Amino acid sequence: MWQMTGKIRLTKGRCECGAVAFEVTHIRETVTVCHCSQCRRTSGHLWASTHARFDDLTFTQDAGLHWYASSETAKRGFCTRCGSSLFYRMNDESGIGPHRKVSS
């Protein structure tokens, strides 16, 4: 869900149970779709996401948030209560979500 607040587009999201909730400003409008083996195992299908700077992400609830080092180069954020897979973050980038092409 998103809303306009002044001139900033605010995007809100959460996990299924609500133990992780967040707001993002300055989100990229394009979507990246990945079908590498890790994304398929994590989501059960392909993974579709966008990208935002980590500084533009605010957690309004993070009681269930856990980061898992899914490889030597990236980590994934998920909810420990309901299991929702929510975030992907490269270790060497300041953003969240895919910013560059990742090969499988």
C-alpha positions as CSV (number, residue, x, y, z in Angstrom):
1,M,0.0,0.0,0.0
2,W,1.3,3.5,-0.7
3,Q,0.1,7.1,-0.1
4,M,1.4,10.5,-1.0
5,T,2.5,12.6,1.9
6,G,3.4,16.1,0.6
7,K,5.7,15.3,-2.4
8,I,7.0,12.0,-1.0
9,R,5.4,8.7,-1.9
10,L,5.3,6.6,1.2
11,T,5.1,2.8,0.7
12,K,4.0,0.6,3.6
13,G,4.3,-3.1,4.1
14,R,4.3,-5.8,6.6
15,C,4.6,-9.6,7.1
16,E,1.5,-11.8,7.4
17,C,1.2,-11.6,11.2
18,G,2.3,-8.0,11.7
19,A,5.5,-8.7,13.7
20,V,7.5,-6.9,11.0
21,A,6.1,-3.7,9.5
22,F,7.8,-0.9,7.6
23,E,7.5,2.3,5.6
24,V,9.7,3.2,2.7
25,T,10.2,6.5,0.9
26,H,12.0,7.1,-2.4
27,I,11.3,3.6,-3.7
28,R,12.4,2.6,-7.2
29,E,9.3,2.3,-9.5
30,T,10.6,-0.6,-11.6
31,V,10.4,-4.2,-10.5
32,T,13.1,-6.8,-10.7
33,V,12.1,-10.4,-11.1
34,C,14.6,-13.1,-10.1
35,H,14.3,-16.8,-10.6
36,C,17.7,-18.0,-9.3
37,S,17.7,-21.1,-7.2
38,Q,17.9,-19.2,-3.9
39,C,14.9,-17.0,-4.8
40,R,12.8,-20.0,-5.9
41,R,13.6,-21.8,-2.6
42,T,12.8,-18.7,-0.5
43,S,9.5,-17.9,-2.2
44,G,8.4,-21.2,-3.8
45,H,8.4,-19.4,-7.2
46,L,10.1,-16.4,-8.6
47,W,11.0,-13.4,-6.5
48,A,9.7,-9.9,-7.6
49,S,10.9,-6.8,-5.8
50,T,12.0,-3.3,-6.1
51,H,14.9,-1.3,-4.6
52,A,15.3,1.4,-2.0
53,R,18.1,2.9,0.0
54,F,18.3,1.3,3.5
55,D,18.2,4.9,5.0
56,D,14.8,5.4,3.4
57,L,13.4,2.3,5.2
58,T,11.8,2.7,8.6
59,F,10.7,-0.2,10.7
60,T,7.5,0.6,12.6
61,Q,7.5,-3.0,14.0
62,D,10.6,-5.3,14.1
63,A,9.9,-7.7,16.9
64,G,9.9,-10.7,14.4
65,L,12.6,-9.5,12.1
66,H,15.6,-11.7,11.6
67,W,18.4,-11.5,9.0
68,Y,19.7,-14.7,7.5
69,A,23.1,-14.8,5.7
70,S,21.8,-16.7,2.6
71,S,25.2,-16.5,0.8
72,E,28.6,-14.9,1.2
73,T,27.4,-11.8,-0.5
74,A,23.8,-11.2,0.7
75,K,21.3,-11.6,3.5
76,R,17.5,-12.0,3.6
77,G,15.2,-10.5,6.1
78,F,12.2,-12.6,7.3
79,C,9.7,-12.8,10.1
80,T,10.5,-15.4,12.7
81,R,6.8,-15.7,13.7
82,C,4.9,-16.2,10.5
83,G,7.9,-17.0,8.1
84,S,7.2,-14.2,5.6
85,S,10.2,-13.6,3.4
86,L,10.5,-9.8,3.2
87,F,13.9,-8.4,2.3
88,Y,17.0,-9.0,0.3
89,R,20.2,-7.0,0.9
90,M,23.6,-7.3,-0.7
91,N,26.3,-7.0,2.0
92,D,28.2,-4.3,0.1
93,E,25.3,-2.1,-0.9
94,S,23.5,0.7,1.0
95,G,20.1,-0.4,-0.3
96,I,17.6,-3.1,0.2
97,G,16.3,-5.2,-2.7
98,P,18.1,-6.1,-5.9
99,H,20.1,-3.2,-7.3
100,R,22.2,-5.2,-9.8
101,K,21.8,-8.4,-11.7
102,V,22.6,-11.5,-9.6
103,S,23.3,-14.7,-11.5
104,S,22.2,-18.1,-10.2
